Amino acid sequence: MTLSSRFNPVAVVLALALGGMTQAAPRRAVLASGDCKDAALSSQTKALHDTLSARAGEDVLTPADFAERLFPPPSGSLADIQRQFEAARGQFYEARHTRAVQSLGEVLEQVVRLPVGETRWKLFVDTWLLQGMTLRALGRMKESDEAFLNVLRLDAQYQLDPDYYTPSTRQAFDKLRRELARARKVRLSVKSSAPSSEVFLDGRSVGQTPLVLEVPPGTYSLTLKKGDAVSFPRQLSVQGEETPVHVDLAYEGAVSATPFPCLATPEEGGEQGLSYAVRLGGTLGVEEVIVVRLEGASSGPKWLAATVLNVEGGQKLREGGFKTRGLDAPAESLSALVDFITTGKEQPSVVVAQPHLQPPWVTPLPSAVSATRPEPSGPSATRVASYVTLGVGVAALAAAGGVRLSAEQEWAELQRGHLNENGRVEADDATGRRLVGQLSRKGQVLTGLLIGSGAALATGAVLFLVSPSPRAPPAVSVDVTAGPDGAGASLSGTF
């Protein structure tokens, strides 16, 4: 048999291209969700990220890239940047002005990455003022004025120290101040989803939201802060008549880059956390976001759950999890979970979330908990009211018995010598008339007690019949006693 084949370069190229397209993994970001200060959550999310990144062909955003895109950190500490500034100042005094300008530019690139506040603002001011003097020494007056204006536009009352600045420099600075006061301003209005958020421009606090300022046109660094929540720093171009800005600090403030990229979400905020994750994926420019959660009781084993979200459509693609304990997740279970979230292939050690079924790592909503909570074992309020009403009726009946016994004694005394043949009391018999009056009053009281007792007993019986039966009916006993000296009643039981 003779085998022959024809080489087709076009078909080969297409096959290679299509093969590369099918093998290319989507750009993914791994994100923790929950208590961002939880060491176990950060540790196990990082382990999942590292396991995913170690797989061939995977394209996963690194924590460093995450921080650089959202919260660009300085290359060194505050002390490092301050030493760089001091070195540049030394170059200025040594008349190495060109090198000083370059060094100060490098310092400014790091200053704008520092946390907002007075420390950053002071270093910002000192650097721009020294840059302004250095540029004047090089004869670059326009650039020097622009450097000085970076300070005056947010602090028009700033005064140069005569011990450090020459009279000509102070005169030029004051002239810029007067020109700036007459120059056109732009109305900058800043609002936030978190009321009373502190607004920082170029690192300086300028007020709280909602805030309206009149500022010179230009580019500013804008950051909002409230408590521990800090917005993404943004470069804001302020132009035209008005520049409105609205910052969703509730969303941006929930994002942190350290110790691992994380979304701070409350226990009941699962769906909101997923919505924030999709928004964050769009900001980061990835195709999928893997949200990792650590669910369960404060002690004992927990569930490490991962949800894969499509950023463009916002759909939940896959969700799975396994039980874990401590800071480190089992390597085999972690590898199986990564395999499931990337390929959809189910693994024996991974529990897969099914449609219309609540996975074991999802905490029930408070409404669901209350709906399934067993009814209290004690009697209801209506049943308690029936007991009280019946007790009142019994007490009234016992009191009627006492009044009746008392009236019997007075009636016997009246019959012993105060009634004539016709059964009447003579007009001149004061004792007899007194006894008749007492009997009349006690008769009225007796009638009232009997009517009240009947009404209370009837009401209590109705309430008892309509009230739900408790799981353990309380034992109730009623005791009534009567004698020559009076009557009494007692109601005992558990209410």
C-alpha positions in Angstrom: 0.0 0.0 0.0 1.3 3.4 -0.9 0.3 6.3 1.4 0.4 9.8 -0.1 -0.6 13.1 1.5 -0.7 16.7 0.3 0.7 19.4 2.5 -1.7 22.3 2.9 0.0 25.3 4.7 -3.3 27.3 5.0 -5.0 24.4 6.7 -2.1 24.0 9.1 -2.1 27.7 10.0 -5.9 27.7 10.6 -5.7 24.5 12.7 -2.9 26.0 14.9 -4.8 29.3 15.3 -8.0 27.6 16.2 -6.2 25.3 18.5 -4.6 28.2 20.3 -8.0 29.9 20.6 -9.6 26.9 22.2 -6.8 26.5 24.7 -6.5 30.1 25.8 -7.8 30.5 29.3 -9.9 33.5 30.3 -8.2 36.3 32.2 -9.2 35.7 35.9 -9.0 37.5 39.2 -9.2 35.7 42.6 -10.9 37.6 45.3 -11.6 36.9 49.0 -15.0 37.9 50.3 -16.0 38.3 54.0 -14.0 39.5 56.9 -10.8 40.8 55.2 -9.0 40.7 58.6 -9.5 36.9 58.9 -6.1 35.3 58.5 -7.6 31.9 57.6 -9.6 33.5 54.7 -6.6 35.4 53.3 -4.3 32.3 53.7 -6.7 29.9 52.0 -7.7 32.3 49.2 -4.0 32.9 48.5 -3.4 29.1 48.4 -6.3 28.8 45.9 -4.8 31.6 43.8 -1.3 30.0 43.8 -2.7 26.6 42.9 -4.6 28.1 40.0 -1.6 30.2 38.8 0.7 27.2 38.9 -1.4 25.5 36.2 -0.1 25.7 32.7 -2.0 28.1 30.4 -3.8 30.0 33.2 -3.9 33.8 33.1 -4.5 35.0 36.6 -4.2 38.6 37.9 -1.5 38.8 40.5 -2.0 40.6 43.9 0.6 43.1 42.9 -1.2 43.9 39.6 -4.5 44.2 41.6 -2.9 46.7 44.0 -1.3 48.7 41.2 -4.5 49.1 39.3 -6.7 50.1 42.3 -4.4 51.4 45.1 -1.0 52.1 43.5 1.5 51.8 46.4 4.7 53.8 46.8 7.9 52.0 46.0 9.2 52.6 49.5 8.1 53.7 52.9 7.4 57.3 54.0 10.9 57.4 55.6 12.4 56.3 52.2 10.5 59.0 50.3 11.5 61.7 52.9 15.2 60.7 52.5 14.8 61.0 48.7 13.5 64.5 49.3 16.4 65.4 51.5 18.8 64.2 48.9 17.1 66.3 46.3 17.3 69.4 48.6 21.0 68.7 49.0 21.4 68.7 45.2 19.7 72.1 45.1 22.0 73.7 47.6 25.0 72.2 45.8 23.7 74.0 42.6 23.1 70.7 40.9 19.8 72.0 39.7 19.2 69.7 36.7 19.7 66.6 38.9 17.5 68.1 41.6 14.6 68.7 39.2 14.8 65.1 38.1 15.0 63.8 41.7 12.1 66.0 42.9 10.0 64.6 40.0 10.7 61.1 41.2 9.7 62.1 44.8 6.4 63.6 43.6 5.6 60.3 41.8 5.8 58.5 45.1 4.2 61.2 47.2 0.9 61.0 45.3 0.8 57.2 46.2 1.0 57.8 50.0 -2.1 57.6 52.2 -4.0 60.9 52.3 -3.7 63.2 55.2 -1.5 66.0 56.7 1.7 64.1 56.4 1.3 63.6 52.7 0.1 67.2 52.1 3.1 68.7 53.9 5.5 66.6 51.9 3.6 67.5 48.7 3.9 71.2 49.5 7.6 71.0 50.4 8.4 69.1 47.3 6.5 71.5 44.9 8.0 74.6 46.6 11.5 73.2 46.2 10.8 72.3 42.7 9.6 75.8 42.0 12.8 77.3 43.4 15.0 74.9 41.4 13.2 75.7 38.2 13.7 79.4 38.8 17.4 78.8 39.3 17.4 77.2 35.9 15.5 80.2 34.4 12.4 78.2 33.7 10.0 80.8 35.1 6.8 79.5 33.7 7.4 76.0 35.0 8.4 77.5 38.3 5.1 79.4 38.5 3.1 76.2 37.7 5.0 74.4 40.6 4.0 77.2 43.0 0.4 77.2 41.8 0.1 73.5 42.8 0.3 74.7 46.4 -1.7 78.0 46.1 -4.7 76.5 44.3 -5.6 74.5 47.5 -4.1 76.9 50.1 -4.3 80.4 48.8 -3.2 81.8 52.2 0.1 79.9 52.3 3.1 82.1 53.3 6.7 81.5 52.3 9.2 81.4 55.2 11.6 84.4 54.8 14.4 82.4 56.4 14.3 80.0 53.4 13.1 82.0 50.5 14.6 85.0 48.8 12.7 88.3 48.6 12.3 87.9 44.8 10.9 84.4 45.2 8.4 85.7 47.8 7.4 88.6 45.6 6.8 86.2 42.7 4.8 83.9 45.0 2.6 86.8 46.2 2.0 88.0 42.7 0.8 84.5 41.7 -1.6 84.6 44.7 -3.2 87.8 43.6 -3.5 86.6 40.0 -5.1 83.3 41.2 -7.7 85.2 43.2 -8.8 87.0 40.1 -8.7 84.0 37.8 -11.7 82.0 36.6 -12.8 79.2 38.9 -14.6 75.9 38.3 -17.5 74.7 40.5 -16.5 71.3 41.8 -19.3 69.3 43.5 -18.5 66.0 45.2 -21.1 63.5 46.5 -20.8 60.1 48.0 -23.0 57.0 48.6 -21.7 57.2 52.2 -22.9 60.4 53.9 -20.4 62.8 55.4 -17.4 61.3 53.7 -14.2 63.3 54.0 -12.9 64.7 50.7 -9.2 64.9 49.9 -7.7 66.8 47.0 -4.0 66.2 46.4 -4.0 64.5 49.8 -5.4 67.6 51.7 -8.7 67.4 53.5 -11.1 70.0 52.0 -14.4 69.1 53.6 -17.1 66.5 53.8 -19.7 65.4 51.3 -21.9 66.7 49.9 -19.2 69.3 49.1 -19.1 72.2 46.6 -15.8 74.1 46.0 -14.6 76.8 43.7 -11.2 75.7 42.4 -8.9 76.7 39.6 -9.1 74.5 36.5 -6.6 71.7 36.3 -6.0 68.1 37.3 -6.3 67.0 40.9 -5.9 63.7 42.8 -9.3 62.9 44.5 -9.8 60.5 47.3 -12.8 60.0 49.7 -12.6 58.4 53.1 -14.9 57.5 55.9 -13.6 55.5 58.8 -11.6 52.5 57.4 -13.3 52.9 54.0 -11.2 54.6 51.3 -12.1 55.2 47.7 -10.0 54.3 44.7 -7.6 57.3 44.1 -8.5 59.0 40.9 -7.0 61.7 38.7 -9.8 64.3 38.3 -9.8 66.8 35.4 -11.6 69.9 36.6 -12.7 71.9 33.6 -15.6 74.0 32.2 -18.2 75.7 34.4 -18.9 72.8 36.7 -17.4 69.3 37.4 -19.8 67.0 39.3 -18.4 63.8 40.9 -20.2 61.0 42.6 -18.2 58.3 44.4 -19.8 55.0 45.4 -17.8 54.7 48.6 -20.0 51.8 49.8 -18.5 49.7 47.0 -15.0 51.1 46.6 -14.5 51.3 50.4 -15.3 47.5 50.7 -12.3 46.7 48.5 -8.8 46.2 50.0 -5.5 45.0 48.5 -3.8 43.7 51.6 -3.0 41.2 52.9 -4.8 39.7 49.9 -7.3 41.2 47.4 -10.6 41.2 49.3 -14.2 42.4 49.4 -15.4 43.2 52.9 -19.0 41.9 53.1 -21.3 41.2 56.0 -22.6 37.6 56.6 -26.0 38.5 55.1 -24.5 40.4 52.2 -23.6 37.5 49.9 -25.5 38.6 46.8 -24.3 42.2 47.2 -20.8 40.9 47.5 -21.1 39.0 44.2 -22.5 42.1 42.5 -19.5 44.1 43.8 -17.2 41.4 42.5 -18.6 41.7 39.0 -18.2 45.5 39.1 -14.6 45.0 40.3 -13.9 42.6 37.5 -14.9 45.2 35.0 -12.7 47.8 36.7 -9.8 45.3 36.6 -10.4 44.3 33.0 -10.7 40.6 33.6 -13.2 38.1 32.1 -13.9 36.0 35.2 -13.8 36.6 38.9 -13.4 33.8 41.4 -14.9 34.8 44.7 -13.6 32.8 47.7 -15.5 32.6 51.0 -14.9 30.9 54.3 -18.3 30.0 55.9 -19.2 28.3 59.1 -19.1 28.5 62.9 -16.3 30.4 64.7 -14.8 27.1 65.9 -14.6 23.8 64.3 -14.4 22.9 60.5 -15.6 25.5 58.0 -16.5 25.5 54.3 -14.1 27.0 51.7 -16.4 27.9 48.8 -15.5 29.4 45.5 -17.9 31.0 43.0 -17.0 31.7 39.4 -18.6 34.8 37.9 -18.7 35.9 34.3 -17.9 39.7 34.3 -19.5 40.7 31.0 -22.9 39.1 31.7 -22.8 38.9 35.5 -23.8 35.2 35.5 -22.7 32.7 38.1 -20.9 30.0 36.1 -20.0 27.5 38.8 -19.8 27.2 42.6 -18.3 24.5 44.8 -16.6 24.0 48.1 -15.2 21.6 50.7 -14.7 21.4 54.4 -11.5 22.8 55.9 -10.0 23.7 59.3 -7.3 26.1 60.4 -5.2 28.4 58.2 -4.2 25.8 55.6 -6.6 24.0 53.3 -6.0 20.3 52.3 -3.8 20.4 49.2 -5.8 17.6 47.4 -9.2 19.2 48.1 -7.8 22.6 47.0 -6.5 21.1 43.7 -9.8 19.4 43.1 -11.7 22.7 43.7 -9.4 24.5 41.3 -10.0 21.8 38.7 -13.7 22.1 39.1 -13.9 25.9 38.9 -11.7 26.0 35.8 -13.1 23.0 33.8 -16.5 22.2 35.4 -15.4 18.6 36.0 -16.9 17.4 39.3 -14.6 15.9 41.9 -15.5 13.5 44.8 -14.0 15.8 47.4 -15.9 18.9 46.2 -19.5 19.6 46.9 -21.1 21.3 43.9 -23.9 23.9 44.3 -27.0 22.8 42.5 -29.7 25.0 41.0 -32.7 25.6 43.3 -30.9 24.0 46.2 -29.1 25.8 49.0 -25.5 24.6 49.4 -24.3 23.7 52.9 -22.0 26.7 53.2 -24.7 29.3 52.7 -26.0 30.8 56.0 -29.8 30.8 56.1 -31.4 34.2 56.0 -32.9 35.5 59.3 -36.4 35.1 57.8 -35.8 31.5 57.0 -34.5 30.9 60.5 -37.5 32.4 62.1 -39.9 30.5 59.8 -38.5 27.2 60.9 -38.0 28.1 64.5 -40.2 25.9 66.8 -43.0 27.6 68.6 -42.3 28.4 72.3 -43.4 25.7 74.7 -45.2 28.2 77.1 -48.8 29.3 76.7 -49.8 32.1 74.3 -50.7 35.6 75.5 -54.4 34.8 74.8 -54.2 31.7 77.0 -52.6 33.7 79.8 -55.3 36.3 79.5 -58.0 33.6 79.8 -56.4 32.3 83.0 -56.3 35.8 84.5 -59.9 36.5 83.6 -61.1 33.2 85.0 -59.2 34.0 88.2 -60.9 37.4 88.5 -64.3 35.7 88.0 -63.6 33.2 90.7 -62.3 35.9 93.1 -65.5 37.9 92.5 -67.7 34.8 93.1 -65.8 34.1 96.3 -66.3 37.7 97.4 -70.0 37.4 96.7 -70.1 34.4 99.0 -68.4 36.4 101.7 -70.9 39.2 101.4 -73.7 36.6 101.5 -72.5 35.1 104.7 -72.1 38.5 106.3 -75.7 39.4 105.3 -77.0 36.2 106.8 -75.8 37.2 110.3 -77.4 40.7 110.1 -80.7 39.1 108.8 -80.8 36.7 111.8 -80.2 39.7 114.2 -83.0 41.6 112.5 -85.4 38.7 112.9 -84.7 38.4 116.6 -86.7 41.4 117.8 -86.8 44.1 115.2 -89.7 43.0 113.0 -93.4 43.4 113.9 -96.3 41.0 113.0 -96.4 42.4 109.5 -92.6 41.8 109.0 -91.8 45.5 109.1 -89.5 47.6 111.3 -91.1 50.2 113.5 -90.3 53.8 112.8 -88.8 54.4 116.3 -86.5 51.3 116.1 -83.1 52.8 115.2 -81.2 49.5 115.4 -83.7 47.8 113.1 -83.6 50.5 110.6 -79.7 50.4 110.7 -79.8 46.7 110.0 -82.2 47.2 107.1 -79.9 49.8 105.6 -76.9 47.5 105.9 -78.7 44.6 104.3 -79.9 46.8 101.4 -76.3 47.9 100.7 -74.9 44.4 100.9 -77.6 43.2 98.5 -76.5 45.8 95.9 -72.8 44.7 96.4 -73.8 41.1 96.1 -75.7 41.7 92.9 -72.8 43.6 91.4 -70.3 40.8 92.3 -72.5 38.1 90.9 -72.9 40.0 87.6 -69.1 40.8 87.4 -68.2 37.2 88.3 -70.5 35.8 85.6 -69.1 38.2 83.0 -65.4 37.4 83.9 -66.0 33.6 83.9 -67.8 33.8 80.5 -65.0 35.9 79.0 -62.3 33.7 80.4 -63.9 30.6 79.0 -64.2 32.2 75.5 -60.5 33.3 75.6 -59.5 29.8 76.7 -61.3 28.2 73.8 -59.9 30.5 71.1 -56.3 30.5 72.3 -53.8 28.0 70.9 -52.9 25.1 73.1 -49.4 25.2 74.5 -47.1 22.2 74.1 -47.2 21.5 77.9 -50.6 22.7 79.3 -50.0 24.3 82.6 -51.6 22.8 85.7 -54.2 25.2 87.1 -56.1 24.7 90.3 -58.9 26.8 91.9 -59.6 26.6 95.6 -62.7 28.3 97.2 -63.2 28.4 101.0 -66.1 29.8 103.0 -67.1 29.9 106.7 -68.8 31.9 109.4 -66.0 34.6 109.3 -66.0 35.0 105.5 -64.9 33.4 102.3 -61.8 33.2 100.0 -60.5 31.9 96.7 -57.1 31.0 95.3 -55.9 30.3 91.7 -52.6 28.5 91.2 -50.7 27.2 88.2 -47.9 28.0 85.7 -48.5 31.0 83.4 
